[in-house]
Amino acid sequence: MAKRIKVSELAEFDASEYLNGDENVAAYLTAVLEHMPAHSPSSPGPTHSVA
């Protein structure tokens, strides 16, 4: 059985510290949207794109 990790024990992470430009922000947001679960109510679906 895999060891369970509590969210409260994870190190804090802020992606904005690594996004130093519009192209990096756009790439990050695109990757996030592409990897959202299909059942997520906030998922834009396959017909939407990020400009």
SERO-4910 file (N, C-alpha, C, O; in steps of 0.05 Angstrom, whole numbers):
BEGIN
 pado doro    nc1    nc2    nc3   cac1   cac2   cac3    cc1    cc2    cc3    oc1    oc2    oc3
  Met    A     17    -24      0      0      0      0     18     25      0     38     26     14
  Ala    A     10     44    -16     25     69    -17     22     86      8      1     86     20
  Lys    A     43    100     15     42    117     39     25    141     33     28    154     13
  Arg    A      7    147     52    -11    170     49      4    195     58     18    195     79
  Ile    A      0    217     44     12    242     51    -10    262     56    -29    264     40
  Lys    A     -8    276     78    -28    296     85    -21    322     70      2    330     69
  Val    A    -41    335     58    -37    360     44    -24    381     62     -7    396     54
  Ser    A    -31    381     87    -20    400    107     10    396    111     23    414    121
  Glu    A     20    373    104     49    367    108     65    373     83     90    371     84
  Leu    A     53    380     61     67    386     37     80    414     38     70    432     52
  Ala    A    103    417     25    116    443     24     99    462      7     85    454    -11
  Glu    A     99    487     15     84    507      0     97    511    -28    121    511    -31
  Phe    A     80    513    -48     89    517    -76     73    539    -89     49    540    -88
  Asp    A     88    558   -101     75    580   -115     87    581   -143    109    589   -147
  Ala    A     71    572   -163     80    571   -190     88    598   -201    105    600   -219
  Ser    A     77    620   -190     83    646   -201    112    654   -197    123    671   -211
  Glu    A    126    641   -178    154    646   -174    171    637   -198    194    646   -201
  Tyr    A    160    619   -214    175    608   -237    165    618   -264    176    611   -285
  Leu    A    143    633   -264    131    642   -289    140    671   -294    127    690   -284
  Asn    A    161    674   -309    173    700   -313    169    711   -341    188    718   -355
  Gly    A    144    713   -349    138    724   -376    111    713   -385    101    692   -377
  Asp    A     99    728   -404     73    721   -414     73    693   -427     54    678   -424
  Glu    A     94    686   -442     95    660   -456     96    638   -435     83    617   -439
  Asn    A    111    641   -414    112    620   -393     85    618   -379     77    595   -372
  Val    A     72    640   -373     45    639   -360     26    625   -379     10    607   -370
  Ala    A     26    631   -404      7    619   -423     13    589   -426     -6    573   -427
  Ala    A     38    581   -426     45    552   -428     36    537   -403     26    515   -404
  Tyr    A     39    550   -380     31    537   -354      0    534   -354     -9    512   -347
  Leu    A    -14    555   -361    -43    553   -360    -54    533   -380    -73    519   -375
  Thr    A    -41    532   -404    -49    512   -424    -45    484   -413    -62    467   -416
  Ala    A    -22    479   -400    -16    452   -389    -36    445   -368    -46    422   -366
  Val    A    -43    464   -351    -62    459   -329    -90    452   -341   -102    432   -333
  Leu    A    -99    467   -361   -125    462   -373   -125    435   -388   -145    421   -387
  Glu    A   -103    428   -401   -102    403   -416   -102    379   -397   -110    357   -405
  His    A    -93    382   -372    -92    359   -354   -114    359   -333   -113    343   -314
  Met    A   -134    376   -336   -156    375   -318   -173    350   -323   -176    342   -346
  Pro    A   -183    337   -302   -199    314   -306   -225    321   -322   -236    343   -319
  Ala    A   -233    303   -339   -257    307   -355   -282    312   -339   -300    325   -348
  His    A   -283    301   -315   -307    303   -298   -308    329   -282   -327    334   -268
  Ser    A   -287    345   -285   -286    370   -269   -306    390   -280   -307    395   -304
  Pro    A   -323    402   -263   -343    421   -272   -331    446   -284   -344    460   -300
  Ser    A   -306    452   -277   -293    476   -288   -277    470   -313   -264    488   -324
  Ser    A   -277    445   -322   -262    438   -346   -275    450   -370   -299    447   -375
  Pro    A   -259    464   -387   -271    477   -411   -278    458   -433   -292    466   -451
  Gly    A   -268    434   -432   -274    414   -453   -255    417   -476   -239    436   -476
  Pro    A   -256    399   -494   -236    398   -516   -240    419   -538   -222    423   -554
  Thr    A   -262    433   -538   -267    452   -559   -257    480   -552   -257    498   -570
  His    A   -247    484   -528   -237    511   -520   -207    511   -522   -194    490   -519
  Ser    A   -196    534   -526   -167    537   -527   -159    562   -511   -175    579   -506
  Val    A   -134    563   -503   -124    586   -488   -107    603   -507    -89    593   -520
  Ala    A   -114    628   -508    -99    646   -526    -76    659   -512    -62    675   -525
***
